Amino acid sequence: MNGKPELEFTPVEAFAWTPVDQRCPGLEERILVEDRASGTVTRLLRFPPGADTSALGRMIHPFWEEVYILEGEIRDTVLGVTFSAGAYACRPPGMAHGPWTSARGCVTFEVRYRADPTIRD
């Protein structure tokens, strides 16, 4: 099957939290839906209180990433700016961001996808 699967309203608790990277203990994701062929992912990302993603370095992705902070706050250690619940980011491929810290913890909603340059308006 190609593309994201059909999914009617489902409690997000039905999807397990899984570790993102052993270098960042407690950093977890809840994959809500994924299309492995295209690399499209919709997920929740949870930073525990005291999180520090410095071990992952500055992030640069080959895909679009849209992020909405649902709870808490995260701090971009390079920019020296803290972003709180209600903030939104839209990052094009190649945009550097992070690393992050979170004193109180944070939960984000994210959509990652690759733009197809052959599709026009």
N, C-alpha and C positions, 0 to 999 in steps of 0.2 A: 504494500500500500504506500503510495506517495502522498505527501502533504500531511497536514495535521489530521488526527482522527476526529470524527464527529463525537462531541461530548456535550450532553445536556447538563444543566446545573447540577453540580456535585459538591458536597462539602469538601473544602480544601484539606480537612483532616484525613480524608481518604488517601492522600498522597503523603508518603513518608518523608521526613527530613533526613537528608543524607549528607555526610561530610563533603566539603568542597575540595579541600587540600590539606594533607596532614601537616603542612608547614604552618597552618593557621588553625590551631585547635579551637573547636566550637563554631567555626564558620560553617553554616549549613545551608543547603538549598532544598527546596521542595519543587521538583519539576512537575508542572501542571499539565503541560502538553509539549510534545517535541516531534519534529520531523527531521530525523537524522540525515536523510538524503540532502536536504537543503541547508541544514544547520540551524533551522528556526527553533527557538526555545522560548517558552513562557514559563517563568519560575518566580518563586518567592526566595529571597536571600536573607538569611538571618545572621546578624553579627551579635555575638554575646557581649554582655557588659565587659569592658576591658579589652575588646578585640583590637588586634593590630595586624594589618596585612602587609607590613613592610617586607616580610620574607618573600612575598610574591613580586615585589618591585612595582614599578610603574606599569600600568596595564595599557596595552595597545592591541585592539582587535581588528580582524579583517571583515567585520560585520557591523551593521547598525545595532545600537543598543539604546533602548528607551527605558528609563528608570524613574519610578515614582516612590518616594519615601512614605511608607504607611505609618510607621511608628518609630519613635526615638530619633536619633541623630547620628551622623557620621562626619568625620573631619578628614578633608583632603590634606595630607601632611605636606605636600609640595606647595599647594596654594595657600595653606594656612587658614582655610575657611571651613566652618562647620555648617552643614546642611541639615535641616530638620524636617519632621513630618509635614507633608504638604508640598515639598519641593519636587520639581521634575527636571530631568535631564534628557536630552536627545543627542546622542554621540554618533557622529558619522564614522565610517571605517577609518582607522589610523589616528583618531583623537586620543591623546594620552590623558590618563586620569589615575588618581590614587598615587601612592598607597593610602589606605584609610585606617583610622582609629575610631573607636566608639566607646566612650566612657560609660554611657548608660545602656548601650545596646541599640539595635536598629533592625527593622524589617523593611525590605524593599520589594516592589513588584516590578519585574523586568520582562521585556520582550526583546529578543535578539533575532535578527534576520539579515539575510544578504539581499541587497538590491539587485535586480536584474536590469542591466543597462540597455537591454534590447526592448524593454517595455516603455512606451511613450504615452503621454496623456492623450 
